[in-house]
Amino acid sequence: MNVNELIGYILLVLAGVAVGIAFCAMLVQCVQNCRFLRAYRRDVTQRVNGLRLHKMLGCLGMSTKGYVRKALSSETEMHLNRCQQCATTTECDAALAKGDTSQAAAYCPNFPDLVQLSQQEFGGRDLRNAKANGRSRPKDAFTTFIVKRGA
């Protein structure tokens, strides 16, 4: 083995080590990002659950968890701020107590956005008053398959 081959092998090993270190650094960063995202979602979920917003989501057939995952953070902040500063809380409370959101567009500034999000989550199906009509979340093909199998 001559000197040039030895230098080539050394450079190859060093390049492999550099790639390995870069891969490990990216892996660590991914884990940190996942932890941050989980903490952020947990915080937003708690904030949504502290307002009437979670009841409105429930009337539309959406879970708070699904909402937090689906909505952009800027949309979520806008919805939270609107809900906190809402002046029509009595109408909202009365409608949510009955589970009837048929007139919500008249008093809820978040309602159009929430309907759009619920339709996106459930494949374009309109789930307004889902609970009042005896429906909850629609079954997808996978859920139907599992139920038919009895698993």
KEMARVEX-256318 format. One record per atom (N, C-alpha, C): residue number from 1; y, z, x. Coordinates in steps of 0.1 Angstrom, whole numbers. Each point is the difference from the previous one (the first is absolute). Example, Ala and Ser with C-alpha at 12.3 -4.5 7.8 and 13.67 -1.06 7.14 Angstrom:
<nodes>
node resi=1 | north=-57 | up=78 | east=132
node resi=1 | north=12 | up=0 | east=-9
node resi=1 | north=12 | up=0 | east=9
node resi=2 | north=11 | up=-7 | east=-4
node resi=2 | north=11 | up=0 | east=9
node resi=2 | north=11 | up=8 | east=-8
</nodes>
This chain:
<nodes>
node resi=1 | north=-12 | up=0 | east=8
node resi=1 | north=12 | up=0 | east=-8
node resi=1 | north=12 | up=0 | east=9
node resi=2 | north=9 | up=-10 | east=-2
node resi=2 | north=12 | up=0 | east=8
node resi=2 | north=11 | up=7 | east=-7
node resi=3 | north=11 | up=1 | east=7
node resi=3 | north=12 | up=8 | east=-4
node resi=3 | north=6 | up=-6 | east=-13
node resi=4 | north=0 | up=-13 | east=-1
node resi=4 | north=6 | up=-6 | east=-13
node resi=4 | north=-8 | up=4 | east=-12
node resi=5 | north=-13 | up=0 | east=1
node resi=5 | north=-9 | up=4 | east=-11
node resi=5 | north=2 | up=14 | east=-4
node resi=6 | north=1 | up=9 | east=10
node resi=6 | north=3 | up=14 | east=-2
node resi=6 | north=13 | up=3 | east=-7
node resi=7 | north=10 | up=-7 | east=4
node resi=7 | north=13 | up=1 | east=-6
node resi=7 | north=-1 | up=-5 | east=-15
node resi=8 | north=-7 | up=-10 | east=-2
node resi=8 | north=-2 | up=-6 | east=-14
node resi=8 | north=-7 | up=10 | east=-8
node resi=9 | north=-10 | up=7 | east=5
node resi=9 | north=-7 | up=10 | east=-8
node resi=9 | north=8 | up=12 | east=-3
node resi=10 | north=8 | up=4 | east=10
node resi=10 | north=9 | up=12 | east=-2
node resi=10 | north=10 | up=-4 | east=-11
node resi=11 | north=6 | up=-11 | east=1
node resi=11 | north=10 | up=-4 | east=-10
node resi=11 | north=-6 | up=-1 | east=-14
node resi=12 | north=-12 | up=-5 | east=-1
node resi=12 | north=-7 | up=-1 | east=-13
node resi=12 | north=-3 | up=14 | east=-6
node resi=13 | north=-4 | up=9 | east=9
node resi=13 | north=-2 | up=14 | east=-5
node resi=13 | north=13 | up=6 | east=-4
node resi=14 | north=11 | up=-2 | east=8
node resi=14 | north=13 | up=6 | east=-4
node resi=14 | north=5 | up=-6 | east=-13
node resi=15 | north=-2 | up=-13 | east=-2
node resi=15 | north=4 | up=-6 | east=-13
node resi=15 | north=-8 | up=6 | east=-11
node resi=16 | north=-13 | up=2 | east=2
node resi=16 | north=-8 | up=7 | east=-11
node resi=16 | north=4 | up=14 | east=-3
node resi=17 | north=4 | up=7 | east=10
node resi=17 | north=5 | up=14 | east=-2
node resi=17 | north=13 | up=-1 | east=-7
node resi=18 | north=9 | up=-9 | east=3
node resi=18 | north=13 | up=-1 | east=-7
node resi=18 | north=-2 | up=-4 | east=-14
node resi=19 | north=-9 | up=-9 | east=-3
node resi=19 | north=-3 | up=-3 | east=-14
node resi=19 | north=-6 | up=12 | east=-8
node resi=20 | north=-9 | up=7 | east=7
node resi=20 | north=-6 | up=12 | east=-6
node resi=20 | north=11 | up=11 | east=-3
node resi=21 | north=9 | up=2 | east=9
node resi=21 | north=11 | up=9 | east=-2
node resi=21 | north=9 | up=-4 | east=-12
node resi=22 | north=3 | up=-13 | east=0
node resi=22 | north=9 | up=-5 | east=-11
node resi=22 | north=-7 | up=1 | east=-13
node resi=23 | north=-13 | up=-2 | east=-1
node resi=23 | north=-8 | up=1 | east=-12
node resi=23 | north=0 | up=15 | east=-5
node resi=24 | north=-2 | up=9 | east=9
node resi=24 | north=0 | up=14 | east=-3
node resi=24 | north=14 | up=5 | east=-5
node resi=25 | north=11 | up=-5 | east=6
node resi=25 | north=13 | up=3 | east=-4
node resi=25 | north=3 | up=-5 | east=-15
node resi=26 | north=-5 | up=-12 | east=-2
node resi=26 | north=2 | up=-6 | east=-14
node resi=26 | north=-8 | up=8 | east=-10
node resi=27 | north=-12 | up=5 | east=4
node resi=27 | north=-9 | up=8 | east=-9
node resi=27 | north=7 | up=13 | east=-3
node resi=28 | north=6 | up=6 | east=10
node resi=28 | north=7 | up=13 | east=-2
node resi=28 | north=12 | up=-2 | east=-10
node resi=29 | north=7 | up=-11 | east=2
node resi=29 | north=12 | up=-3 | east=-8
node resi=29 | north=-5 | up=-2 | east=-14
node resi=30 | north=-11 | up=-7 | east=-3
node resi=30 | north=-5 | up=-3 | east=-13
node resi=30 | north=-3 | up=14 | east=-7
node resi=31 | north=-7 | up=9 | east=7
node resi=31 | north=-3 | up=13 | east=-6
node resi=31 | north=12 | up=7 | east=-3
node resi=32 | north=10 | up=0 | east=9
node resi=32 | north=13 | up=7 | east=-3
node resi=32 | north=7 | up=-6 | east=-13
node resi=33 | north=0 | up=-13 | east=-1
node resi=33 | north=6 | up=-7 | east=-11
node resi=33 | north=-7 | up=4 | east=-13
node resi=34 | north=-14 | up=0 | east=0
node resi=34 | north=-7 | up=4 | east=-12
node resi=34 | north=3 | up=15 | east=-4
node resi=35 | north=1 | up=8 | east=10
node resi=35 | north=4 | up=14 | east=-3
node resi=35 | north=13 | up=1 | east=-7
node resi=36 | north=10 | up=-7 | east=6
node resi=36 | north=13 | up=0 | east=-5
node resi=36 | north=1 | up=-5 | east=-14
node resi=37 | north=-7 | up=-12 | east=-3
node resi=37 | north=-1 | up=-6 | east=-13
node resi=37 | north=-6 | up=10 | east=-10
node resi=38 | north=-11 | up=7 | east=4
node resi=38 | north=-6 | up=9 | east=-9
node resi=38 | north=9 | up=12 | east=-4
node resi=39 | north=7 | up=5 | east=10
node resi=39 | north=10 | up=11 | east=-3
node resi=39 | north=11 | up=-5 | east=-9
node resi=40 | north=5 | up=-12 | east=3
node resi=40 | north=11 | up=-6 | east=-8
node resi=40 | north=-5 | up=-2 | east=-15
node resi=41 | north=-12 | up=-5 | east=-2
node resi=41 | north=-5 | up=-2 | east=-13
node resi=41 | north=-2 | up=13 | east=-7
node resi=42 | north=-5 | up=10 | east=7
node resi=42 | north=-2 | up=13 | east=-6
node resi=42 | north=14 | up=6 | east=-5
node resi=43 | north=10 | up=-1 | east=9
node resi=43 | north=14 | up=5 | east=-4
node resi=43 | north=5 | up=-8 | east=-12
node resi=44 | north=-1 | up=-13 | east=0
node resi=44 | north=5 | up=-8 | east=-11
node resi=44 | north=-8 | up=4 | east=-13
node resi=45 | north=-13 | up=1 | east=1
node resi=45 | north=-8 | up=4 | east=-12
node resi=45 | north=5 | up=13 | east=-6
node resi=46 | north=3 | up=10 | east=9
node resi=46 | north=5 | up=13 | east=-5
node resi=46 | north=13 | up=-2 | east=-7
node resi=47 | north=9 | up=-8 | east=6
node resi=47 | north=13 | up=-2 | east=-6
node resi=47 | north=-1 | up=-7 | east=-14
node resi=48 | north=-9 | up=-10 | east=-1
node resi=48 | north=-2 | up=-7 | east=-12
node resi=48 | north=-6 | up=10 | east=-11
node resi=49 | north=-10 | up=8 | east=4
node resi=49 | north=-6 | up=9 | east=-9
node resi=49 | north=10 | up=11 | east=-5
node resi=50 | north=11 | up=2 | east=7
node resi=50 | north=10 | up=10 | east=-4
node resi=50 | north=10 | up=-5 | east=-10
node resi=51 | north=-1 | up=-13 | east=-3
node resi=51 | north=9 | up=-6 | east=-10
node resi=51 | north=-7 | up=-5 | east=-12
node resi=52 | north=7 | up=-5 | east=-10
node resi=52 | north=-6 | up=-7 | east=-11
node resi=52 | north=-7 | up=-13 | east=3
node resi=53 | north=4 | up=-5 | east=12
node resi=53 | north=-5 | up=-13 | east=4
node resi=53 | north=-16 | up=-1 | east=0
node resi=54 | north=-6 | up=11 | east=4
node resi=54 | north=-15 | up=0 | east=-1
node resi=54 | north=-6 | up=-1 | east=-14
node resi=55 | north=8 | up=5 | east=-9
node resi=55 | north=-5 | up=-1 | east=-14
node resi=55 | north=2 | up=-14 | east=-5
node resi=56 | north=11 | up=-6 | east=3
node resi=56 | north=2 | up=-14 | east=-3
node resi=56 | north=-10 | up=-9 | east=6
node resi=57 | north=-4 | up=2 | east=12
node resi=57 | north=-10 | up=-7 | east=7
node resi=57 | north=-13 | up=1 | east=-8
node resi=58 | north=-3 | up=12 | east=-4
node resi=58 | north=-13 | up=3 | east=-7
node resi=58 | north=0 | up=-8 | east=-13
node resi=59 | north=11 | up=0 | east=-7
node resi=59 | north=1 | up=-8 | east=-13
node resi=59 | north=-2 | up=-15 | east=2
node resi=60 | north=3 | up=-4 | east=12
node resi=60 | north=-2 | up=-14 | east=3
node resi=60 | north=-14 | up=-3 | east=6
node resi=61 | north=-8 | up=11 | east=2
node resi=61 | north=-13 | up=-2 | east=5
node resi=61 | north=-1 | up=0 | east=15
node resi=62 | north=11 | up=4 | east=7
node resi=62 | north=0 | up=0 | east=14
node resi=62 | north=-1 | up=14 | east=6
node resi=63 | north=-8 | up=2 | east=10
node resi=63 | north=0 | up=13 | east=6
node resi=63 | north=11 | up=1 | east=10
node resi=64 | north=4 | up=13 | east=3
node resi=64 | north=11 | up=2 | east=9
node resi=64 | north=-4 | up=-5 | east=14
node resi=65 | north=-13 | up=2 | east=4
node resi=65 | north=-5 | up=-5 | east=12
node resi=65 | north=1 | up=-15 | east=1
node resi=66 | north=-4 | up=-7 | east=-10
node resi=66 | north=1 | up=-15 | east=-1
node resi=66 | north=14 | up=-5 | east=1
node resi=67 | north=9 | up=8 | east=-7
node resi=67 | north=14 | up=-4 | east=1
node resi=67 | north=6 | up=1 | east=14
node resi=68 | north=-3 | up=12 | east=7
node resi=68 | north=5 | up=2 | east=13
node resi=68 | north=-5 | up=-10 | east=10
node resi=69 | north=-12 | up=-5 | east=-2
node resi=69 | north=-6 | up=-10 | east=9
node resi=69 | north=6 | up=-14 | east=-3
node resi=70 | north=2 | up=-3 | east=-13
node resi=70 | north=4 | up=-13 | east=-4
node resi=70 | north=15 | up=-3 | east=2
node resi=71 | north=9 | up=10 | east=-3
node resi=71 | north=14 | up=-2 | east=0
node resi=71 | north=5 | up=1 | east=15
node resi=72 | north=10 | up=-8 | east=2
node resi=72 | north=7 | up=1 | east=13
node resi=72 | north=7 | up=13 | east=1
node resi=73 | north=2 | up=5 | east=12
node resi=73 | north=7 | up=13 | east=2
node resi=73 | north=14 | up=-1 | east=-6
node resi=74 | north=7 | up=-11 | east=2
node resi=74 | north=14 | up=-1 | east=-6
node resi=74 | north=0 | up=0 | east=-15
node resi=75 | north=-10 | up=-6 | east=-6
node resi=75 | north=-2 | up=1 | east=-15
node resi=75 | north=-3 | up=14 | east=-4
node resi=76 | north=-9 | up=6 | east=7
node resi=76 | north=-3 | up=14 | east=-4
node resi=76 | north=12 | up=9 | east=1
node resi=77 | north=8 | up=-1 | east=11
node resi=77 | north=12 | up=9 | east=1
node resi=77 | north=10 | up=-3 | east=-11
node resi=78 | north=1 | up=-13 | east=-4
node resi=78 | north=9 | up=-4 | east=-11
node resi=78 | north=-5 | up=6 | east=-13
node resi=79 | north=-13 | up=-1 | east=-3
node resi=79 | north=-5 | up=6 | east=-12
node resi=79 | north=1 | up=15 | east=0
node resi=80 | north=-2 | up=6 | east=11
node resi=80 | north=1 | up=15 | east=0
node resi=80 | north=15 | up=4 | east=-2
node resi=81 | north=9 | up=-7 | east=6
node resi=81 | north=14 | up=3 | east=-2
node resi=81 | north=5 | up=-2 | east=-14
node resi=82 | north=-5 | up=-11 | east=-6
node resi=82 | north=4 | up=-3 | east=-14
node resi=82 | north=-6 | up=11 | east=-9
node resi=83 | north=-12 | up=4 | east=2
node resi=83 | north=-6 | up=10 | east=-8
node resi=83 | north=6 | up=13 | east=1
node resi=84 | north=4 | up=4 | east=12
node resi=84 | north=7 | up=13 | east=2
node resi=84 | north=14 | up=0 | east=-6
node resi=85 | north=6 | up=-11 | east=0
node resi=85 | north=14 | up=-1 | east=-6
node resi=85 | north=1 | up=-5 | east=-14
node resi=86 | north=-11 | up=-1 | east=-7
node resi=86 | north=-1 | up=-6 | east=-13
node resi=86 | north=7 | up=9 | east=-10
node resi=87 | north=8 | up=-6 | east=-9
node resi=87 | north=7 | up=7 | east=-10
node resi=87 | north=-7 | up=0 | east=-14
node resi=88 | north=-11 | up=-7 | east=-1
node resi=88 | north=-7 | up=-1 | east=-12
node resi=88 | north=-14 | up=7 | east=0
node resi=89 | north=1 | up=12 | east=5
node resi=89 | north=-13 | up=8 | east=2
node resi=89 | north=-6 | up=4 | east=-14
node resi=90 | north=9 | up=3 | east=-10
node resi=90 | north=-6 | up=4 | east=-13
node resi=90 | north=-8 | up=-11 | east=-6
node resi=91 | north=5 | up=-12 | east=0
node resi=91 | north=-7 | up=-12 | east=-6
node resi=91 | north=-13 | up=-2 | east=8
node resi=92 | north=1 | up=1 | east=13
node resi=92 | north=-12 | up=-2 | east=9
node resi=92 | north=-10 | up=11 | east=-3
node resi=93 | north=4 | up=13 | east=0
node resi=93 | north=-10 | up=10 | east=-3
node resi=93 | north=-7 | up=-1 | east=-13
node resi=94 | north=8 | up=-4 | east=-11
node resi=94 | north=-6 | up=-2 | east=-13
node resi=94 | north=-10 | up=-11 | east=0
node resi=95 | north=4 | up=-11 | east=6
node resi=95 | north=-10 | up=-12 | east=1
node resi=95 | north=-12 | up=3 | east=8
node resi=96 | north=2 | up=7 | east=11
node resi=96 | north=-12 | up=3 | east=9
node resi=96 | north=-9 | up=10 | east=-6
node resi=97 | north=6 | up=9 | east=-8
node resi=97 | north=-9 | up=10 | east=-7
node resi=97 | north=-9 | up=-7 | east=-10
node resi=98 | north=5 | up=-11 | east=-6
node resi=98 | north=-8 | up=-7 | east=-10
node resi=98 | north=-9 | up=-11 | east=7
node resi=99 | north=3 | up=-3 | east=13
node resi=99 | north=-7 | up=-10 | east=7
node resi=99 | north=4 | up=-14 | east=-4
node resi=100 | north=12 | up=-1 | east=-6
node resi=100 | north=5 | up=-13 | east=-5
node resi=100 | north=12 | up=-5 | east=8
node resi=101 | north=-3 | up=-11 | east=7
node resi=101 | north=11 | up=-5 | east=8
node resi=101 | north=5 | up=-14 | east=-5
node resi=102 | north=-3 | up=-2 | east=-13
node resi=102 | north=4 | up=-13 | east=-6
node resi=102 | north=15 | up=-2 | east=1
node resi=103 | north=8 | up=10 | east=-1
node resi=103 | north=15 | up=-1 | east=0
node resi=103 | north=6 | up=4 | east=14
node resi=104 | north=-9 | up=2 | east=10
node resi=104 | north=5 | up=5 | east=13
node resi=104 | north=10 | up=-9 | east=7
node resi=105 | north=-1 | up=-13 | east=-3
node resi=105 | north=10 | up=-9 | east=6
node resi=105 | north=14 | up=3 | east=-4
node resi=106 | north=2 | up=6 | east=-11
node resi=106 | north=13 | up=3 | east=-5
node resi=106 | north=6 | up=12 | east=7
node resi=107 | north=-8 | up=9 | east=5
node resi=107 | north=6 | up=12 | east=6
node resi=107 | north=-4 | up=3 | east=15
node resi=108 | north=-11 | up=-7 | east=5
node resi=108 | north=-5 | up=3 | east=13
node resi=108 | north=5 | up=-11 | east=10
node resi=109 | north=8 | up=3 | east=10
node resi=109 | north=4 | up=-11 | east=9
node resi=109 | north=-11 | up=-4 | east=9
node resi=110 | north=-11 | up=8 | east=2
node resi=110 | north=-11 | up=-4 | east=8
node resi=110 | north=-11 | up=-8 | east=-7
node resi=111 | north=1 | up=0 | east=-13
node resi=111 | north=-11 | up=-6 | east=-8
node resi=111 | north=-4 | up=-14 | east=3
node resi=112 | north=10 | up=-10 | east=1
node resi=112 | north=-4 | up=-14 | east=3
node resi=112 | north=-7 | up=-1 | east=14
node resi=113 | north=4 | up=8 | east=10
node resi=113 | north=-6 | up=-1 | east=13
node resi=113 | north=-15 | up=6 | east=-1
node resi=114 | north=-1 | up=11 | east=-7
node resi=114 | north=-13 | up=7 | east=-2
node resi=114 | north=-10 | up=-9 | east=-7
node resi=115 | north=5 | up=-7 | east=-10
node resi=115 | north=-9 | up=-9 | east=-8
node resi=115 | north=-5 | up=-11 | east=9
node resi=116 | north=10 | up=-6 | east=8
node resi=116 | north=-4 | up=-10 | east=10
node resi=116 | north=-10 | up=4 | east=10
node resi=117 | north=2 | up=12 | east=5
node resi=117 | north=-10 | up=6 | east=10
node resi=117 | north=-13 | up=2 | east=-7
node resi=118 | north=-1 | up=5 | east=-12
node resi=118 | north=-13 | up=2 | east=-6
node resi=118 | north=-7 | up=-13 | east=-3
node resi=119 | north=8 | up=-10 | east=-4
node resi=119 | north=-6 | up=-13 | east=-2
node resi=119 | north=-6 | up=-6 | east=13
node resi=120 | north=7 | up=2 | east=11
node resi=120 | north=-4 | up=-4 | east=13
node resi=120 | north=-13 | up=7 | east=4
node resi=121 | north=-1 | up=13 | east=-2
node resi=121 | north=-11 | up=8 | east=3
node resi=121 | north=-13 | up=-4 | east=-8
node resi=122 | north=2 | up=-3 | east=-12
node resi=122 | north=-11 | up=-3 | east=-9
node resi=122 | north=-1 | up=-15 | east=-3
node resi=123 | north=4 | up=-9 | east=9
node resi=123 | north=-3 | up=-14 | east=-2
node resi=123 | north=8 | up=-6 | east=-11
node resi=124 | north=12 | up=4 | east=-3
node resi=124 | north=8 | up=-7 | east=-10
node resi=124 | north=-2 | up=5 | east=-14
node resi=125 | north=-8 | up=10 | east=-2
node resi=125 | north=-2 | up=5 | east=-13
node resi=125 | north=11 | up=10 | east=-4
node resi=126 | north=4 | up=-1 | east=-12
node resi=126 | north=11 | up=9 | east=-5
node resi=126 | north=-6 | up=13 | east=-5
node resi=127 | north=3 | up=11 | east=7
node resi=127 | north=-7 | up=12 | east=-4
node resi=127 | north=10 | up=10 | east=-6
node resi=128 | north=11 | up=-5 | east=-6
node resi=128 | north=9 | up=10 | east=-6
node resi=128 | north=-7 | up=7 | east=-12
node resi=129 | north=2 | up=12 | east=-1
node resi=129 | north=-7 | up=9 | east=-10
node resi=129 | north=-15 | up=-1 | east=1
node resi=130 | north=-5 | up=-1 | east=13
node resi=130 | north=-14 | up=-1 | east=2
node resi=130 | north=-7 | up=13 | east=-5
node resi=131 | north=6 | up=12 | east=2
node resi=131 | north=-7 | up=12 | east=-5
node resi=131 | north=1 | up=1 | east=-15
node resi=132 | north=11 | up=-5 | east=-6
node resi=132 | north=2 | up=1 | east=-15
node resi=132 | north=-10 | up=-9 | east=-6
node resi=133 | north=-4 | up=-11 | east=6
node resi=133 | north=-10 | up=-10 | east=-6
node resi=133 | north=-14 | up=3 | east=4
node resi=134 | north=-2 | up=12 | east=6
node resi=134 | north=-14 | up=4 | east=4
node resi=134 | north=-5 | up=-7 | east=13
node resi=135 | north=9 | up=-7 | east=7
node resi=135 | north=-4 | up=-6 | east=13
node resi=135 | north=5 | up=8 | east=11
node resi=136 | north=-7 | up=0 | east=11
node resi=136 | north=5 | up=5 | east=12
node resi=136 | north=0 | up=-11 | east=10
node resi=137 | north=-5 | up=2 | east=12
node resi=137 | north=0 | up=-11 | east=10
node resi=137 | north=-11 | up=-10 | east=-4
node resi=138 | north=4 | up=-13 | east=1
node resi=138 | north=-10 | up=-10 | east=-3
node resi=138 | north=-11 | up=0 | east=10
node resi=139 | north=-12 | up=-3 | east=-4
node resi=139 | north=-11 | up=-1 | east=10
node resi=139 | north=0 | up=-13 | east=7
node resi=140 | north=-2 | up=1 | east=13
node resi=140 | north=0 | up=-13 | east=8
node resi=140 | north=-15 | up=-4 | east=1
node resi=141 | north=-2 | up=-11 | east=5
node resi=141 | north=-14 | up=-5 | east=1
node resi=141 | north=-9 | up=9 | east=8
node resi=142 | north=5 | up=6 | east=11
node resi=142 | north=-9 | up=9 | east=8
node resi=142 | north=-4 | up=12 | east=-8
node resi=143 | north=10 | up=6 | east=-7
node resi=143 | north=-3 | up=12 | east=-8
node resi=143 | north=-10 | up=-3 | east=-11
node resi=144 | north=2 | up=-12 | east=-7
node resi=144 | north=-10 | up=-4 | east=-10
node resi=144 | north=-14 | up=-2 | east=6
node resi=145 | north=-1 | up=-6 | east=11
node resi=145 | north=-12 | up=-2 | east=7
node resi=145 | north=-7 | up=13 | east=3
node resi=146 | north=7 | up=10 | east=5
node resi=146 | north=-6 | up=13 | east=4
node resi=146 | north=-4 | up=7 | east=-13
node resi=147 | north=8 | up=-1 | east=-11
node resi=147 | north=-4 | up=7 | east=-12
node resi=147 | north=-13 | up=-6 | east=-6
node resi=148 | north=-1 | up=-13 | east=1
node resi=148 | north=-12 | up=-7 | east=-6
node resi=148 | north=-12 | up=3 | east=8
node resi=149 | north=2 | up=2 | east=13
node resi=149 | north=-12 | up=3 | east=9
node resi=149 | north=-4 | up=15 | east=-2
node resi=150 | north=9 | up=8 | east=-6
node resi=150 | north=-3 | up=14 | east=-1
node resi=150 | north=1 | up=8 | east=12
node resi=151 | north=8 | up=-5 | east=10
node resi=151 | north=2 | up=8 | east=12
node resi=151 | north=10 | up=10 | east=-1
</nodes>
